[in-house]
C-alpha cells in the first residue's frame, strides 16, 4: 500500500465533497481494502490451490500490474470530478469500494504480499504479525487520507505532483523486483 501515492488520487476524486463526506470516503475505502487483504491473507493460499495458481505466477502478474500502476502514477494527469448533491452518497459508496478500496489501496501488489507473507508464516505468532502489519499500515493510510487536505496544502501543487511522480517511480522499481522474484522459479525449472 502506498499512502503518499494514493493521496493525490483520493484528493482529486473527493475534491467536490465536504470534509465529513471526504472522511467517510476514506474510512470506507480503508475498511474495504483491509477486509480484502485479511481475506486474501487467510484464504488466498486455498484459492491458489483450488485454481492451481502458484505464488510465483501471482508475483509475475502482480509485478506487471504494479509496474503499470506505477507508470500511470508517473505520468498521471488527474482531472476534477463534478458531483450533483443528490448523487453524493452513491458516489461515496462507489469510489470507496472501487477504485479507492480495490485496486488503489488493496491492489495486486498488496494482495500478493498478504498471501505470500501469510504463506511463509510458520506459526500463529508470525501469522498474527502479518495481520497486525496489515492493520497498522491501514491505520497509517487512514491517517494520511484524513489529513490529506492539510498535507497537500503544505506540499502545494508542485509538491503533490513531484510526490506522485516519485511514488510512481518507487512503485515501478518495486514492481521490477517483484517480477524477477516471481520469474526466477520458472527460469530455474527451464534451465536447471
N, C-alpha and C positions, 0 to 999 in steps of 0.2 A: 504494500500500500504506500502511496506517495502523497502525503498531506499537502506539501507545497505545490505539487503538480496538479492536484485536484482543485485546490483553492481557486485559481483563476476561472476554471470552468464552472465551479459552483457559483461564484460571484456573478458571472455573466448570465447563467441560467436563472438566477434568483434576483437579478437587478431590479425587476419591477415589483418585487414582493416587499411587504412590510418586515420590520425586524422580527416580529413574532412568527410570521409565516416562514421567513428565512431560517429561523431557529428550528421550527417544526420540521422543515425540509431536511435540515442537517441531521436531526435526531432520527427521523425515519430512514434516511439513506444509510447512516452508520449502523443502525439496528439491523436493517435488511442485510447489509454486507456482512456484519458479524455473524448473524444466524446462518447465512450461506456458507461462510468459511468454517464455522464449527460443524455444520452438517457434513461438508466435504472432508473435513479433518477426520471425522469418525466413520463416515460411510464411504469415502472416496475409494479406499482400497477394495471394498466389496463391490462397488460399481465397476472398478477396473477389472476385477476377476470375472464378474458377470459378463461384461462386454469384451473381455480378452484384450484389454488395453494395458500397455506397460508404462511404468513411471518414466522410462527413458523417452518413449513416444510422446508423452504429455509434456516432458521438458522441451523436446524439439518444437512441438507445436506452440507451447507457451512462449518459448523464446522468439519464435517468428511473430506471434501476435503481439508480444510485448515490444518487439522491435518496431512494428507498425505503429503501435500506440505512442512510443517514444518519438518516432519520426513525425507523427501528427502533432505532438506537443511542440516539437522543434520548429514546425512550420505553421503552427496554429494561427488562424485569423478568426477569432471568435466574434460572433455578432450578437447584438442585444435582441431580446425577445419582448414582444408586446403581448400582454395578457389582459383580457377583459375581467372585470371584477367578479362576475358570476362564474368564471372558469378557474379562479384561483385555487379552490380546494381540489378540484380534479387535477389541475396542473401540478400541485404539490405532491399529490399521491403518485401521479405518473412519473415525474422526474426523480422522486426519491427512491423508487424501485429501479427504474431504468431510465436513463443511463447512469445516474449517480451511484446507486447501490451496487448494481451489476451493469456493466463491466468496469466502470471507472474505479470504484473502491475495491470490490471483490472481483478483480479481473483474472484472466488466466494465470498470470504470474502468482498472484496471492493465493488462488485456489490450488495451484500446483505446489506451491511452497507448503501450504497447510497439509496437503496429502502426503508429500514427501517427508516432511518433518514428523508427522504422526506415524508414518510407516517405519521411520528409522528409530522411533522410540522403543526402548527395550523393556520399560516397566511403567507402572502407573504414575510415578513421580515425573518421569520425562514427558509422558502424555499430558499430565497436568500442567507442566511448564509450557508446552505448546499452546494449550488452552488459555493459560494466563497471559501468554505473549500476544495472542490474538486480541484478547480483551483490552490489554494495556495499549496496544497500537490503536485499537478502535477508540479508546478514550482520548488519546493524543489527537487523533484525527478529528474527533468531535470538537475538542477544544480549539483546534486550528480553524475548523469551519465556522464555529460560533464567533470566534474572534477575527474572522477573515476580513470584515469591513475595516477594522482598526489596523490590521496588518497591511492591507492593500493601501490604505490611506498613508501609512508610514512609508511604504516602499515607493509609492507613486506609480504612475502609468508605465514609465520606462522600467522601473524596478520590477514590476509584475511581469512585463514581457521578458526581461532578462531571466527572472526566476523560472518562468515556464520553459524557456528555451534551455536553460541549464539543467533543469529536471528532466526534460526530454532527452538530452544528451546522456545523462546518467542512466536513465531507463534503457536507452539503446545499448549502452555498454553492458549493463546487467543482462540484457536480452541475449547478447552475443555469448556471454559466459554461460548462460542457461542453455542456449542452443548447443554449444560444443560439449557441455557436460552431458547433455542428453544424447548426442550423436556418437559419443565415444564407445558405448557398448555395441552399437551397430557396426562401427568400424572394426572393433576388436573381433566381432563374430565373423566379419567378412575376411579380414586379413590375418586373423590369429588362429 
